[in-house]
Amino acid sequence: MDAAFPVLVSALSLAAGYGLVAIGISLTWSSLGMLNLAHGITFGIAGYGAWWVGTELSANPLVVGVAGMATGAVVGLGGAAVAFLPLKRQRNFPERSLTITLALNLVGAQLLLKVFGPQAKNIPDIFTFDPVNLGGQVILPDRAGTIVTASVVLLSTMFWFR
């Protein structure tokens, strides 16, 4: 049990992140009837927005989180203005928007790599509570926070759709 517990916590944390991404893709699919392949660049720029605010302006977890969400929202609206609105009345809207969102993602990812380089950037800790101790096994705040937050968002979305 001792060796399996950290693997289980890591798997739950990773699954929580994937679940949040799946909700975003599912909401786009259900509302627009097409796939948005620019989610990666939206999340990437949101992460860099949070990183910049966390290193340059404030290390407050609430400020960093709001900055990341606001940056992601602005990028998402910009992507919609470029990829969806001009093509809305065109023939083959789903295919065209799929192609342009893929192009936005590929070009945007390369631009981020060029501007910020390949090294990972750390944002200030968002979950600042003490590690959780479960029967001698420790769960770090970032893992516990990710699992709890994603569970709340996923369950809320599920009940909202019912």
N, C-alpha and C positions, 0 to 999 in steps of 0.2 A: 504493500500500500504506500509506503514512504516514497518509493521511486516513481510510482505511477501518478501520485497526486499532482506534482508540478506539471506533468505532461497533460493531465486532465484540465488543469486550470488554464494552461496555454491554449489548449484546443478550444475550450469554452470562450476564451477571450478572442481568439481568431474567428470562431464561428459567429460571435456577436458582431464583429466588424463586417463580416460577409453578409450577415443578416440585414444590417443597416444599408449596405450597398444594394442588396436585392430589393429592399423596400423602395429605394429611390428609382431603380430601374422599373420596377413593377408599377409605381405610380405614374411614371412617364408613359409607359406602355398603355396603361388603362385610360389615361386622360387624352393622349394624342393619337394612339393607335399606331405608334411607330417607336423604334428604338432610338435612344439618344446615346451615341457612342462617345460623346464628349464629357461624360461623367468624370473620367480620369483627370482631364485637365482642370475641370471645375474643382475637384477635390484637391488637386495639386496646388493650384493657385490659392485656394482657401487655406491650405496648410502654410504656404509661404506668407500669406497675409497675417496669420496668427503668429508665425515665427518673427516677422518684422515688428509687429506691435509688441510682442513679448521681449524682444531684445532692445528695441529703440525707445519705446514709450512707457510700458508698464508690465510688470511681471504678475500682476493680479490675475488669478485664474479666470475670474468672470470676464474681465476686459479682454483677455486673450481669446477666450471661447467666443465671445460676441464678435470680436474682430474677425475670427476665422469664418463664422457663419455669415457675417455681413459681406465679406470678400467673396465667399462662395455664391451668395445671392446675386451680387452685382455681376459676377462672371456668368452665372446661369442666365440672367436677364440679357446680358450681351450676346451670349450664344443663341438665345431664342431670337433676338433681333437679327442676327446674321443668318441663322440656319433655318428658322421656321417661318417667320413672318413674310420674307420675300418669296418663299416657295409655296405658301399655303394654298393658293388657287391654281398652282401649276399642275400639269399632268404628272403622274407618277410621284406625287408628293412623298410617300413613304420611302421610296428608293432614293430620291434626290436628297431628302433630309438625312437619311442614313449615311449617304456618301459624304455629305458636307460635314456632318458631326464627326465622322471618322477622320476626315482631313483636319478639322479643327483640333482634334485630340492629338494626332501625330505631329502637326506643326507646333502646337502649344507645348507638347512634351519636349520637343527639341529646343524650343526657345527657352524653356525653364532650365534645361540642362546647360545651354550656352550661357545664360545669365548667372545662374547660381552654382554651376559646377556639379560634379557627381557626388560630392560629399554630403552625407545626411546632416540635416540641421535639427537641433533640439529646441523644442519650445519649452517654456517653463511648465512645471508640473501643474496639471489642472486639478487632479484629485490629490489633495494635501492631507488627508486624514491618515491616522496611524495604520500600519499593516494589520490585516485581519488575521487572527490566530484561530484556526479550527483544529482542535485536538492535537496541538503541537505542530501543525502544518501552517505555514505562513503564506498568505496571499497578499501580494504587493498592491498598493493603492491603485496604480494604473490599471492593473488587471481586474480588480474588484469593481472599480468605477466603470470600466468599459462593459463588463458583464451586466451590471445593474442598470446602467443607462440604456444600453441596447435592449435589454429585456423590457424596460418600461416603455420605450418608444415602439418596439414591435408589438407588445400587447395592446398599447393604446391604439395603434393603427388597426390592429385586428378588430378591436371592439368598435372603432369608428366605422369600419366597413360593414359591420353587422347591422 
